[in-house]
Amino acid sequence: MPHRIELKNHQQEIVNFRLRLALSLGFVLFLMFLLLARFVYLQLVRYDYFHTMAENNRISIVPTVPNRGLILDRNGVVLAHNYSAYTLEITPSKANNLEETINGLAEFIDIQPKDRKRFKKLLAESRDFESLSIRNRLSDEEIAKFAAQRYRFPGVEIKARLFREYPFHEGTSHLIGYIGRITQKDSDRLEDEELLANYRGSDYIGKAGLEESYEQELHGQTGMEQVEVDAGGRGVRVLSHTPPRSGNNLMLSLDAKLQDIAEQAFGDFRGALVAIDPRNGEVLAFVSKPGYDPNLFIDGIDQQSWDELNTSLDTPLNNRVLRGQYPPGSTLKPFMALAGLHYNKRSPSYTISDPGYFTLPGSGHQYRDWKKDGHGSVDLFRSIVISCDTYYYGLAVELGIDNIHDFLSRFGFGQKTGIDLDGEQPGLLPSQEWKMKRFKQKWYAGDSVSAGIGQGYDLVTPMQLASATAALANGGVGYRPHLVRSIQNSETGEKRNIDSVIDSNHPLDPQHFDLVRRAMIAVTQPGGTASQAAAGAPYAIAGKTGTAQVVGIKQGAKYDASKMAERHRDHAWFIAFAPAEAPTIALAVLAENGGHGGSVAAPIARKVMDYYLLGKVPQVVPKAPQSTPISGVPAVSAPAAAEVEEHD
């Protein structure tokens, strides 16, 4: 029988099979281990994370925007408030075609070209998923029409929103400011995460004035709602609710009626007025004219209105009270007189003979007095009453610019007052060091001559000059000007008073203040430069007129306003406080290109003081002179202002 040949090694096959089976089982067990480990990681280690994600899919966090705080004057008159209205809004990411959507809506809702322009501007500044207003303040009829056609417009809805309103329009624009839509720049400014979170759902933020300076008080605290939503994103029920806290109310020192009278008193003149209570620094009136309507900015100003404001020669967007910097003219003379007394360069009996000009030793150049033939014999008292330039030319040279700088800085010249508004300018109080640093030139005696009558390099803001006048009225004690008297808690009604802060307390001789005060009273009496404006006042007014030149006049030439372009004419100043014996109001008035302080600025101040002290409402307002364009008249630069003439 033939030998049988073995084709397979069964024993080896069994071993190989068992090995493959063991490897497969091990691989399966390893995969199961990995899966189990993944389950443990997801269920235990990452539980909170995935639970939150699941909840977020089920629960929507909806911010509740708080009511913005009110702004009221000292008598409770509302200067800024909120009202509710319906808006038609489009979410760009949800709308099929924006242009077609807007055109379709325009078939039954009045959408003006300016609404389209504003929407495009908002679209450029916003994210696609934010809803943007195409029309505000819808009527009931428009709401009903949209409700019937809503199915045609995905991404379009009607929302109820709170709107800010400024009932005094231009009258308080530079004071109150305005709110506007939050931009990326505003978000960057809110660097703190907690602060940024408080603006979730908010569309607006303070942009200027008190609205900006007191933004954190006015905004309030944003509330939150946890809303359960279905698969379609529709709300099912509210799970929890944290109510918003309304912003606090600002109670101002401002008198709205006084503010209105002050604005109306300017008539057609451009300018500024600040009235302060010298006893505590409270600002009673704050006028920068012309102003603008802050309501235009709330929803985004249209291009046409912006161009009109931005290109106007009258610069209505310029806050003249804080940012306007002008030569103070002769309003500086009472302070110069105090400096002369303080440094013993002048005594009450010191007298000069005024020929109508002043010359420096060794120079034939004549610095003219505003009165061509001079004032004759002039002492310190009379130098203020008649506003004698020659007296202060000589005094300034004897004092020296550094003494002038050091003394005037005590009254806040050349520095910000610290008022509770942003954007204040410091003015300019020159010194030898300043000129060398600025122009790389030494200080000349001729520079001091001009500085003696508030010309040359000297620049002040109306707020600065009003604050200095208040300190003068208060015997040298100056309070920091402030607009907000108290902040009222929106929930409890409790008021938090803003304390007055003493900024300066000058240890000067009371007799010096008394002499200057009496001279300023004489300014408003017969023979003084403001006698006509103060005629018949049943209270004593201490004042000082000033006329600051805008363009230079050649040596020997005579100033003639009728032959000058209106914007090249002199600025008119007037500072005053009353009642002179116990002042409760101090003010500074500037009428741009108004001419003489005594004939233009002083009557404006009189109307303000009459109402504040007597409750008298004025009837007549001044008119600005007509412009007489004269070509080729150059504007004066600060260094060239030594050739000026001051005439009150």
C-alpha positions as CSV (number, residue, x, y, z in Angstrom):
1,M,0.0,0.0,0.0
2,P,1.4,3.4,-1.0
3,H,2.5,5.9,1.7
4,R,0.0,8.7,2.5
5,I,1.3,12.2,2.0
6,E,0.2,14.8,4.6
7,L,-0.9,18.1,2.8
8,K,-1.6,20.3,6.0
9,N,-0.1,20.5,9.4
10,H,-3.3,20.5,11.4
11,Q,-1.4,21.1,14.6
12,Q,0.2,24.2,13.3
13,E,-3.1,25.4,11.8
14,I,-4.7,25.1,15.2
15,V,-1.9,27.1,16.8
16,N,-2.1,29.8,14.1
17,F,-5.9,30.0,14.4
18,R,-5.8,30.4,18.2
19,L,-3.1,33.1,17.8
20,R,-5.2,35.1,15.3
21,L,-8.3,34.6,17.5
22,A,-6.4,35.9,20.5
23,L,-5.1,38.9,18.5
24,S,-8.5,39.7,17.2
25,L,-10.0,39.4,20.6
26,G,-7.3,41.7,22.0
27,F,-7.8,44.2,19.3
28,V,-11.6,44.2,19.9
29,L,-11.0,44.6,23.7
30,F,-8.6,47.4,23.0
31,L,-11.2,49.2,20.9
32,M,-13.8,48.6,23.5
33,F,-11.4,50.1,26.1
34,L,-10.9,53.1,24.0
35,L,-14.6,53.6,23.5
36,L,-15.2,53.1,27.2
37,A,-12.4,55.6,28.0
38,R,-14.0,58.1,25.5
39,F,-17.3,57.6,27.2
40,V,-15.7,58.2,30.7
41,Y,-14.0,61.3,29.3
42,L,-17.1,62.8,27.8
43,Q,-19.5,61.9,30.6
44,L,-17.3,62.7,33.6
45,V,-14.3,64.9,32.6
46,R,-16.1,67.0,30.0
47,Y,-19.6,66.8,31.5
48,D,-19.9,70.5,32.3
49,Y,-18.8,71.6,28.9
50,F,-21.2,69.4,26.9
51,H,-24.0,69.9,29.4
52,T,-23.6,73.7,28.8
53,M,-23.6,73.2,25.0
54,A,-26.8,71.1,25.2
55,E,-28.4,73.7,27.4
56,N,-27.4,76.4,25.1
57,N,-29.2,74.6,22.3
58,R,-32.2,74.4,24.4
59,I,-32.0,77.6,26.4
60,S,-31.4,81.1,24.9
61,I,-30.0,83.9,27.0
62,V,-31.8,87.1,26.1
63,P,-30.4,90.4,27.4
64,T,-32.9,93.0,28.6
65,V,-31.8,96.5,27.9
66,P,-32.3,98.9,30.9
67,N,-34.0,102.3,30.7
68,R,-31.4,105.1,30.3
69,G,-31.4,107.6,33.2
70,L,-33.0,111.0,32.8
71,I,-31.2,114.3,32.9
72,L,-33.0,117.1,34.7
73,D,-32.2,120.7,35.5
74,R,-32.1,122.2,39.0
75,N,-35.9,122.7,39.0
76,G,-36.8,119.2,37.7
77,V,-37.2,120.2,34.0
78,V,-36.4,117.3,31.8
79,L,-33.5,117.9,29.4
80,A,-33.2,114.3,28.2
81,H,-35.7,111.5,28.4
82,N,-36.8,108.2,26.8
83,Y,-39.9,107.2,25.0
84,S,-41.1,103.9,23.4
85,A,-41.9,103.5,19.7
86,Y,-42.1,100.7,17.1
87,T,-39.4,100.3,14.5
88,L,-39.2,98.3,11.3
89,E,-36.0,96.3,11.4
90,I,-34.1,94.0,9.0
91,T,-31.6,91.3,9.9
92,P,-29.3,91.2,6.8
93,S,-28.2,87.6,7.3
94,K,-31.9,86.4,7.2
95,A,-33.2,88.6,4.4
96,N,-33.1,87.1,0.9
97,N,-32.2,90.3,-1.0
98,L,-31.8,93.5,0.9
99,E,-32.6,95.9,-2.0
100,E,-35.6,93.9,-3.1
101,T,-36.8,93.6,0.5
102,I,-36.5,97.4,1.0
103,N,-38.3,98.1,-2.2
104,G,-41.1,95.7,-1.3
105,L,-41.5,97.3,2.1
106,A,-41.6,100.7,0.5
107,E,-44.8,99.7,-1.4
108,F,-46.9,100.1,1.8
109,I,-44.5,101.8,4.3
110,D,-43.1,105.3,3.8
111,I,-39.4,104.8,3.4
112,Q,-37.6,108.0,2.4
113,P,-34.2,108.2,0.6
114,K,-32.7,109.5,3.9
115,D,-33.9,106.3,5.6
116,R,-32.1,104.2,2.9
117,K,-28.9,106.2,3.3
118,R,-29.0,105.8,7.1
119,F,-29.6,102.1,6.8
120,K,-26.6,101.7,4.5
121,K,-24.5,103.6,6.9
122,L,-25.6,101.4,9.8
123,L,-25.0,98.3,7.6
124,A,-21.4,99.3,7.0
125,E,-20.8,99.7,10.7
126,S,-22.6,96.6,12.0
127,R,-22.6,92.8,11.7
128,D,-24.8,90.9,9.4
129,F,-26.7,89.1,12.2
130,E,-27.7,92.4,13.9
131,S,-31.1,93.7,13.2
132,L,-31.0,97.3,11.8
133,S,-33.7,99.8,11.7
134,I,-35.0,100.9,8.3
135,R,-37.8,103.0,9.7
136,N,-38.4,104.4,13.2
137,R,-41.6,105.5,14.9
138,L,-44.1,103.5,12.8
139,S,-47.8,104.5,13.0
140,D,-50.5,102.0,13.9
141,E,-51.6,101.9,10.3
142,E,-48.1,101.0,9.1
143,I,-47.9,98.3,11.7
144,A,-51.1,96.8,10.6
145,K,-50.1,96.9,6.9
146,F,-46.8,95.1,7.7
147,A,-48.6,92.4,9.8
148,A,-50.7,91.5,6.8
149,Q,-47.7,91.2,4.5
150,R,-45.1,89.8,7.0
151,Y,-44.9,86.4,5.3
152,R,-43.3,88.0,2.2
153,F,-40.4,89.4,4.2
154,P,-38.1,86.9,6.0
155,G,-35.7,88.6,8.3
156,V,-37.9,91.6,8.8
157,E,-39.8,92.3,12.0
158,I,-41.3,95.1,14.1
159,K,-39.7,95.8,17.5
160,A,-40.6,98.0,20.3
161,R,-37.5,100.1,21.3
162,L,-36.8,103.0,23.6
163,F,-35.6,106.2,22.0
164,R,-33.8,109.1,23.5
165,E,-35.2,112.6,23.0
166,Y,-33.7,116.0,23.7
167,P,-36.7,118.5,24.0
168,F,-34.5,121.6,24.0
169,H,-32.8,120.7,20.7
170,E,-30.0,123.2,20.0
171,G,-30.4,125.0,23.3
172,T,-28.6,122.3,25.3
173,S,-26.7,120.4,22.6
174,H,-23.1,121.1,23.7
175,L,-24.0,120.6,27.3
176,I,-26.1,117.4,27.2
177,G,-24.5,115.9,24.1
178,Y,-26.2,112.9,22.6
179,I,-26.1,109.1,22.3
180,G,-25.4,107.1,19.2
181,R,-25.1,103.5,18.0
182,I,-22.2,101.5,19.5
183,T,-19.3,101.2,17.0
184,Q,-16.2,99.0,17.1
185,K,-14.3,102.0,18.6
186,D,-16.8,102.2,21.4
187,S,-16.5,98.4,22.0
188,D,-12.7,98.7,22.2
189,R,-13.1,101.5,24.7
190,L,-15.1,99.1,26.9
191,E,-12.0,96.9,27.6
192,D,-13.2,95.4,30.9
193,E,-15.1,92.1,30.2
194,E,-17.7,92.8,32.9
195,L,-18.3,96.3,31.5
196,L,-18.5,95.0,28.0
197,A,-21.0,92.3,29.1
198,N,-23.2,95.0,30.6
199,Y,-23.8,96.3,27.0
200,R,-25.1,93.1,25.6
201,G,-28.2,93.9,23.6
202,S,-27.6,97.6,23.9
203,D,-27.4,99.6,20.6
204,Y,-26.5,103.0,22.0
205,I,-23.8,104.7,24.1
206,G,-23.1,108.3,25.1
207,K,-21.1,110.1,22.4
208,A,-20.7,113.7,23.7
209,G,-21.5,116.0,26.6
210,L,-22.9,114.7,29.8
211,E,-24.2,111.7,28.0
212,E,-20.6,110.6,27.5
213,S,-19.1,111.9,30.7
214,Y,-21.7,110.2,32.9
215,E,-22.3,107.1,30.7
216,Q,-21.7,104.6,33.5
217,E,-24.3,106.3,35.7
218,L,-26.9,106.8,32.9
219,H,-26.6,103.4,31.2
220,G,-27.8,101.2,34.1
221,Q,-27.5,97.4,34.5
222,T,-28.5,95.0,31.7
223,G,-31.0,92.3,32.8
224,M,-31.1,88.7,31.5
225,E,-33.8,86.2,30.6
226,Q,-33.3,82.4,30.2
227,V,-35.8,81.3,27.5
228,E,-36.4,77.7,26.6
229,V,-36.6,77.3,22.8
230,D,-37.8,74.6,20.5
231,A,-36.0,73.1,17.5
232,G,-37.1,76.0,15.4
233,G,-35.6,78.5,17.8
234,R,-39.0,79.8,19.0
235,G,-39.4,80.6,22.6
236,V,-41.4,78.2,24.6
237,R,-41.2,79.5,28.2
238,V,-39.1,81.8,30.4
239,L,-37.0,79.8,32.8
240,S,-35.5,82.6,34.8
241,H,-35.5,86.4,34.8
242,T,-33.1,88.9,36.1
243,P,-34.7,92.3,35.7
244,P,-32.6,95.2,34.3
245,R,-31.8,98.2,36.6
246,S,-32.5,101.5,35.1
247,G,-29.7,104.1,34.8
248,N,-29.4,106.8,37.5
249,N,-30.8,110.2,36.9
250,L,-28.6,113.3,36.7
251,M,-29.8,116.4,38.6
252,L,-28.0,119.4,37.2
253,S,-27.2,122.8,38.6
254,L,-28.3,124.3,35.3
255,D,-31.5,126.4,35.1
256,A,-33.2,125.5,31.9
257,K,-35.2,128.8,31.7
258,L,-32.0,130.8,32.4
259,Q,-30.3,128.7,29.7
260,D,-33.1,129.5,27.2
261,I,-33.0,133.3,28.0
262,A,-29.2,133.4,27.6
263,E,-29.4,131.6,24.2
264,Q,-32.2,133.9,23.0
265,A,-30.2,137.0,24.2
266,F,-27.5,136.3,21.6
267,G,-29.9,136.9,18.8
268,D,-28.0,136.3,15.6
269,F,-24.6,136.5,17.2
270,R,-22.3,133.6,17.5
271,G,-20.6,133.1,20.8
272,A,-20.6,131.6,24.3
273,L,-21.9,132.3,27.8
274,V,-21.1,130.7,31.1
275,A,-22.8,131.6,34.4
276,I,-21.5,130.2,37.6
277,D,-22.5,130.4,41.3
278,P,-19.3,131.7,42.8
279,R,-20.2,130.3,46.2
280,N,-19.9,126.6,45.1
281,G,-18.9,126.4,41.4
282,E,-22.3,125.3,40.2
283,V,-22.8,126.1,36.5
284,L,-26.1,127.9,36.0
285,A,-26.0,128.5,32.3
286,F,-23.8,127.0,29.5
287,V,-24.4,128.4,26.0
288,S,-22.4,127.7,22.9
289,K,-24.1,129.3,19.9
290,P,-24.9,128.2,17.3
291,G,-25.6,124.6,18.4
292,Y,-27.1,121.6,16.6
293,D,-30.0,119.3,17.1
294,P,-28.7,116.2,19.0
295,N,-31.8,114.3,18.0
296,L,-30.3,114.0,14.6
297,F,-27.5,111.7,15.9
298,I,-29.4,109.1,17.8
299,D,-30.2,106.8,14.9
300,G,-27.2,107.9,12.7
301,I,-27.2,111.3,11.1
302,D,-27.9,111.4,7.4
303,Q,-25.2,112.5,5.1
304,Q,-26.9,115.8,4.0
305,S,-27.4,116.9,7.6
306,W,-23.8,115.9,8.5
307,D,-22.4,117.9,5.6
308,E,-24.4,120.9,6.5
309,L,-23.1,120.8,10.1
310,N,-19.6,119.9,9.3
311,T,-19.0,122.4,6.5
312,S,-20.9,125.4,8.0
313,L,-18.8,128.5,8.5
314,D,-20.5,129.0,11.9
315,T,-19.1,125.7,13.1
316,P,-22.1,124.6,15.1
317,L,-20.4,121.4,16.2
318,N,-17.7,123.4,18.0
319,N,-18.2,123.7,21.7
320,R,-17.1,127.3,22.1
321,V,-17.5,127.2,25.9
322,L,-14.8,124.5,26.4
323,R,-12.9,124.4,23.1
324,G,-13.1,128.0,21.8
325,Q,-9.8,129.7,22.6
326,Y,-9.8,133.5,22.2
327,P,-7.7,136.5,23.3
328,P,-9.2,137.8,26.6
329,G,-8.7,141.4,25.7
330,S,-9.4,143.9,28.5
331,T,-11.2,141.4,30.7
332,L,-7.7,140.5,31.9
333,K,-7.1,144.0,33.3
334,P,-8.7,143.4,36.8
335,F,-6.4,140.4,37.2
336,M,-3.4,142.4,36.0
337,A,-4.3,145.1,38.5
338,L,-4.3,142.6,41.3
339,A,-0.9,141.3,40.1
340,G,0.5,144.9,40.2
341,L,-0.8,145.3,43.7
342,H,0.5,141.9,44.8
343,Y,4.0,142.4,43.5
344,N,4.1,146.0,44.8
345,K,4.5,147.4,41.2
346,R,1.5,149.6,41.7
347,S,-0.2,151.2,44.6
348,P,-3.8,152.6,44.7
349,S,-2.4,156.1,44.4
350,Y,0.1,155.4,41.7
351,T,-0.8,157.6,38.7
352,I,0.4,157.9,35.1
353,S,-0.2,160.5,32.4
354,D,-1.6,158.8,29.4
355,P,-0.8,160.6,26.1
356,G,-2.6,158.0,24.1
357,Y,0.3,155.6,23.5
358,F,3.2,153.8,25.2
359,T,6.8,153.5,24.1
360,L,9.5,151.2,25.4
361,P,12.8,152.9,26.5
362,G,15.0,153.4,23.5
363,S,12.3,152.6,21.0
364,G,10.2,154.9,18.8
365,H,7.4,152.3,18.3
366,Q,4.1,153.5,19.8
367,Y,1.7,151.0,21.4
368,R,-1.6,152.8,21.1
369,D,-4.3,153.3,23.6
370,W,-7.9,152.7,22.3
371,K,-8.5,156.4,22.9
372,K,-6.3,158.3,20.4
373,D,-5.6,161.4,22.6
374,G,-5.2,159.4,25.8
375,H,-7.0,159.6,29.1
376,G,-4.9,162.1,30.9
377,S,-4.1,161.3,34.6
378,V,-5.0,157.7,35.4
379,D,-4.6,155.7,38.6
380,L,-5.3,152.0,39.1
381,F,-9.0,152.5,40.0
382,R,-9.6,154.7,36.9
383,S,-7.5,152.4,34.7
384,I,-10.2,149.7,35.1
385,V,-13.2,152.0,34.9
386,I,-12.1,153.5,31.5
387,S,-10.1,150.5,30.4
388,C,-6.8,152.4,29.8
389,D,-4.5,150.4,27.7
390,T,-1.4,152.6,28.3
391,Y,-1.6,151.9,32.0
392,Y,-1.4,148.2,31.5
393,Y,1.3,148.3,28.8
394,G,3.7,149.8,31.3
395,L,2.5,147.6,34.2
396,A,3.1,144.4,32.1
397,V,6.6,145.5,31.3
398,E,7.4,146.2,34.9
399,L,5.9,142.9,36.1
400,G,7.6,140.7,33.5
401,I,6.0,137.9,31.8
402,D,7.0,135.2,34.3
403,N,5.4,137.1,37.2
404,I,2.3,137.6,35.1
405,H,2.2,133.9,34.3
406,D,2.7,132.8,37.9
407,F,0.0,135.2,39.2
408,L,-2.7,134.5,36.6
409,S,-2.2,130.8,36.9
410,R,-3.6,131.1,40.4
411,F,-6.9,132.0,38.8
412,G,-6.8,129.0,36.5
413,F,-5.5,130.7,33.3
414,G,-3.6,128.4,31.0
415,Q,-5.1,125.3,32.5
416,K,-8.3,123.2,32.3
417,T,-10.9,124.1,34.9
418,G,-11.7,120.4,35.5
419,I,-15.4,120.7,34.7
420,D,-17.3,117.4,34.5
421,L,-17.3,117.4,30.7
422,D,-14.8,116.0,28.3
423,G,-12.9,117.9,25.6
424,E,-11.9,121.0,27.5
425,Q,-9.0,123.0,26.1
426,P,-6.4,124.7,28.5
427,G,-6.1,128.0,26.7
428,L,-2.6,129.6,26.7
429,L,-0.8,131.5,29.3
430,P,2.7,132.4,27.9
431,S,6.0,132.5,29.7
432,Q,9.7,132.8,28.7
433,E,10.1,129.1,29.0
434,W,7.0,128.5,26.8
435,K,8.2,130.8,24.0
436,M,11.6,129.3,23.9
437,K,10.2,125.8,23.8
438,R,7.5,126.7,21.2
439,F,9.4,129.1,18.9
440,K,13.0,128.7,19.9
441,Q,13.0,132.5,20.6
442,K,13.6,134.5,23.7
443,W,10.9,136.7,25.2
444,Y,10.9,140.4,24.2
445,A,9.6,143.4,26.2
446,G,7.2,144.0,23.3
447,D,5.6,140.6,23.9
448,S,4.9,141.7,27.5
449,V,3.3,144.9,26.3
450,S,0.6,143.0,24.3
451,A,0.1,140.5,27.2
452,G,-0.8,143.4,29.5
453,I,-4.0,144.0,27.6
454,G,-4.9,140.3,27.0
455,Q,-3.6,140.1,23.5
456,G,-0.5,138.6,21.9
457,Y,-0.1,135.0,22.8
458,D,-2.8,134.9,25.6
459,L,-5.8,132.7,24.9
460,V,-8.7,131.7,27.2
461,T,-11.8,129.7,26.9
462,P,-15.2,131.2,28.1
463,M,-15.3,128.5,30.8
464,Q,-11.9,129.5,32.0
465,L,-12.7,133.2,32.1
466,A,-16.0,132.6,33.9
467,S,-14.3,130.4,36.5
468,A,-11.6,133.0,37.1
469,T,-14.3,135.7,37.4
470,A,-16.1,133.5,40.0
471,A,-12.9,133.3,42.0
472,L,-12.5,137.0,41.8
473,A,-16.0,137.5,43.0
474,N,-15.5,135.1,45.9
475,G,-12.4,137.0,47.2
476,G,-9.9,134.6,45.6
477,V,-11.5,131.3,46.6
478,G,-12.2,129.3,43.4
479,Y,-14.5,126.3,43.1
480,R,-14.2,123.7,40.4
481,P,-17.0,124.3,38.0
482,H,-19.5,121.4,37.8
483,L,-22.8,120.7,36.1
484,V,-24.2,117.8,38.1
485,R,-25.5,118.6,41.5
486,S,-26.6,115.1,42.5
487,I,-27.1,111.6,41.1
488,Q,-30.5,110.0,41.9
489,N,-30.7,106.3,42.3
490,S,-33.3,105.0,39.8
491,E,-34.6,102.3,42.2
492,T,-34.6,104.0,45.6
493,G,-34.9,107.6,44.6
494,E,-32.1,108.4,47.0
495,K,-29.8,111.3,45.9
496,R,-26.1,111.3,46.1
497,N,-24.9,114.9,46.2
498,I,-21.8,116.0,44.4
499,D,-19.6,118.0,46.7
500,S,-18.1,121.3,45.7
501,V,-14.3,121.2,45.4
502,I,-12.2,124.2,46.2
503,D,-9.6,124.4,43.4
504,S,-7.8,127.5,44.5
505,N,-7.6,129.7,47.6
506,H,-5.4,132.7,47.0
507,P,-3.8,134.3,50.1
508,L,-4.1,137.8,48.7
509,D,-4.7,141.1,50.5
510,P,-8.5,141.5,50.9
511,Q,-8.0,145.3,50.4
512,H,-6.6,144.6,46.9
513,F,-9.8,142.6,46.0
514,D,-11.9,145.3,47.5
515,L,-10.2,148.0,45.3
516,V,-10.6,146.0,42.1
517,R,-14.2,145.1,43.0
518,R,-15.1,148.8,43.5
519,A,-13.5,149.7,40.2
520,M,-15.5,147.0,38.4
521,I,-18.7,148.4,40.0
522,A,-17.7,151.8,38.6
523,V,-17.4,150.2,35.1
524,T,-21.1,149.7,35.1
525,Q,-22.0,153.2,36.4
526,P,-22.0,156.5,34.5
527,G,-18.5,157.1,33.0
528,G,-17.7,153.4,32.9
529,T,-17.4,151.3,29.7
530,A,-20.6,149.3,30.5
531,S,-22.7,152.0,32.0
532,Q,-25.5,151.8,29.3
533,A,-26.0,148.1,29.7
534,A,-26.2,148.4,33.5
535,A,-28.4,151.5,33.6
536,G,-31.4,151.2,35.9
537,A,-30.4,147.9,37.5
538,P,-31.8,147.7,41.0
539,Y,-28.7,145.7,42.1
540,A,-25.0,146.5,41.9
541,I,-23.1,144.9,39.1
542,A,-19.3,144.5,39.0
543,G,-18.1,144.0,35.5
544,K,-15.4,144.5,32.9
545,T,-15.7,144.9,29.2
546,G,-13.2,143.6,26.7
547,T,-12.7,143.9,22.9
548,A,-10.3,141.4,21.4
549,Q,-8.9,141.9,17.9
550,V,-9.1,139.2,15.3
551,V,-6.9,140.8,12.7
552,G,-3.9,143.1,13.0
553,I,-4.0,146.9,12.3
554,K,-1.1,148.7,10.8
555,Q,0.7,151.4,12.8
556,G,-1.2,154.6,12.6
557,A,-4.3,153.0,11.0
558,K,-7.7,153.3,12.6
559,Y,-10.1,150.4,13.2
560,D,-13.3,150.8,11.2
561,A,-15.8,147.8,11.6
562,S,-17.9,149.0,8.7
563,K,-15.0,148.4,6.3
564,M,-14.1,144.9,7.5
565,A,-15.5,141.5,6.8
566,E,-17.9,140.5,9.5
567,R,-15.7,137.6,10.6
568,H,-12.6,139.9,10.9
569,R,-14.3,142.2,13.3
570,D,-13.4,142.3,17.0
571,H,-14.8,139.9,19.5
572,A,-16.9,141.4,22.3
573,W,-16.2,140.2,25.9
574,F,-17.9,141.0,29.2
575,I,-17.3,139.5,32.6
576,A,-19.4,140.3,35.6
577,F,-20.7,139.2,39.0
578,A,-23.7,140.4,41.0
579,P,-25.0,141.5,43.4
580,A,-21.5,143.0,43.8
581,E,-21.6,143.1,47.6
582,A,-22.6,139.4,47.9
583,P,-22.3,137.7,44.5
584,T,-24.6,134.8,43.7
585,I,-23.8,134.8,39.9
586,A,-20.6,135.3,38.0
587,L,-20.4,135.1,34.2
588,A,-18.4,135.5,31.1
589,V,-20.0,136.4,27.7
590,L,-18.3,136.3,24.3
591,A,-20.0,137.6,21.2
592,E,-17.8,136.5,18.2
593,N,-17.1,139.5,15.9
594,G,-19.5,141.5,18.0
595,G,-17.4,144.6,18.3
596,H,-17.4,146.4,21.6
597,G,-17.9,144.5,24.8
598,G,-19.9,147.3,26.4
599,S,-22.5,147.6,23.6
600,V,-22.9,143.9,22.7
601,A,-21.7,141.4,25.3
602,A,-22.7,143.4,28.4
603,P,-26.4,143.7,27.4
604,I,-26.5,139.9,27.0
605,A,-25.2,139.5,30.5
606,R,-27.7,142.0,31.8
607,K,-30.6,140.0,30.5
608,V,-29.2,136.9,32.2
609,M,-28.6,138.6,35.5
610,D,-32.0,140.3,35.5
611,Y,-33.8,137.0,35.1
612,Y,-31.6,135.1,37.6
613,L,-31.8,137.8,40.3
614,L,-35.2,139.4,39.6
615,G,-37.1,136.8,37.5
616,K,-37.4,139.4,34.7
617,V,-37.9,137.9,31.2
618,P,-36.3,140.1,28.4
619,Q,-38.2,141.1,25.3
620,V,-35.7,142.4,22.9
621,V,-32.7,140.5,21.4
622,P,-29.7,142.0,19.5
623,K,-29.0,141.5,15.9
624,A,-25.6,140.8,14.5
625,P,-24.2,143.4,12.1
626,Q,-24.3,142.6,8.4
627,S,-21.1,141.4,6.9
628,T,-19.1,143.7,4.7
629,P,-16.7,141.4,2.8
630,I,-13.3,142.9,2.3
631,S,-10.8,140.8,0.4
632,G,-7.1,140.7,1.2
633,V,-7.4,141.2,5.0
634,P,-5.1,138.8,6.6
635,A,-5.9,137.1,9.9
636,V,-3.5,137.9,12.7
637,S,-1.3,135.1,14.1
638,A,-0.4,135.1,17.8
639,P,3.2,136.3,17.4
640,A,2.1,139.3,15.3
641,A,-0.5,140.5,17.9
642,A,1.8,143.1,19.4
643,E,0.3,145.5,16.9
644,V,-3.1,145.4,18.4
645,E,-5.5,148.0,19.6
646,E,-8.1,147.3,22.3
647,H,-11.1,149.6,22.3
648,D,-14.0,149.2,24.7
